[in-house]
Amino acid sequence: MEKKPVTVRAVVEAPIEKVWEYWTTPDHIMRWNNASEDWHTPMSVNDLRTGGKFKSRMESRDGSMGFDFEGTYDVVLTNDKIEYTLADGRKVVVEFTPNKDQTSIEETFEAESENSLEMQQQGWQAILDNFKKYVESNK
């Protein structure tokens, strides 16, 4: 089955250096990596280099559900682009475009087959929106 690409976007009111740091540092990832308040990320490890691996444990706050979001970096270009392959073989590309004190983020991922495209896009967009809110609230 062909994997359909889905794209989510946000403009963050922060310079690229701050956006990159918050996107890639485990201590920050654990604070923003959730689509809703009833989920959280209690663990994150990140070997940010081509060939490096990452893993974030995502769980519902009531402990009823959880999964590992993990993969291997294919491309890491500091303050510019990250490409990775998830554990299930799907590809993700994240592009960062600075513009003065703003940074545009465009994240394109290959959809999985278990959930609707709309649901996946909404979930990834919610996480990206939470990232934007987190960065902008930490001036």
Residue pairs with C-beta under 8 A, 6 or more apart in sequence:
1 113
3 90
3 91
3 110
3 111
3 112
4 110
4 111
4 117
5 108
5 109
5 110
5 111
6 108
6 109
6 110
6 111
6 117
6 120
6 121
6 124
7 106
7 107
7 108
8 106
8 107
8 121
8 124
8 125
8 128
9 104
9 105
9 106
9 107
9 128
10 104
10 105
10 125
10 128
10 129
10 131
10 132
11 102
11 103
11 104
11 105
11 132
12 19
12 102
12 103
12 104
12 105
12 131
12 132
12 135
12 136
13 101
13 102
13 135
13 136
14 22
14 101
14 102
14 103
14 135
14 136
15 98
15 101
15 103
16 79
16 96
16 98
16 103
17 79
18 135
19 96
19 103
19 105
19 135
20 78
20 79
20 96
21 28
22 28
22 32
22 131
22 134
22 135
22 138
23 29
23 82
23 94
23 96
23 105
23 131
24 46
24 48
24 82
25 46
26 44
26 45
26 46
28 134
29 41
29 44
29 46
29 56
30 40
30 41
30 42
30 43
30 44
30 56
31 134
32 127
32 130
32 131
32 133
32 134
32 135
33 41
33 44
33 56
33 58
33 69
33 127
33 130
33 131
34 40
34 41
34 58
34 127
34 130
35 123
35 126
35 127
35 130
36 126
37 61
38 60
38 61
38 62
39 58
39 59
39 60
39 61
40 58
40 59
40 61
41 56
41 57
41 58
41 59
42 57
42 59
43 55
43 56
43 57
44 54
44 55
44 56
44 57
45 53
45 54
45 55
45 56
46 52
46 54
47 53
47 54
47 73
48 54
48 73
48 76
49 73
49 76
50 73
50 74
50 75
50 76
51 72
51 73
52 72
52 73
52 76
53 70
53 71
53 72
53 73
54 70
54 71
54 72
54 73
54 84
55 68
55 69
55 70
56 68
56 69
56 70
57 66
57 67
57 68
57 69
58 66
58 67
58 68
58 69
59 65
59 66
59 67
60 66
68 87
69 86
70 86
70 87
71 84
71 85
71 86
71 87
71 92
72 84
72 85
73 82
73 83
73 84
74 83
74 84
74 85
74 91
75 81
75 82
75 83
76 82
79 96
79 98
80 95
80 96
81 93
81 94
81 95
81 96
82 92
82 93
82 94
83 91
83 92
83 93
83 94
84 91
84 92
85 91
85 92
86 92
88 112
90 109
90 110
90 111
90 112
91 109
91 110
92 107
92 108
92 109
92 110
93 107
93 108
93 109
94 105
94 106
94 107
94 108
95 105
95 106
95 107
96 103
96 104
96 105
97 103
97 104
97 105
97 106
105 128
105 131
107 124
107 128
109 120
109 124
111 117
111 120
112 120
115 123
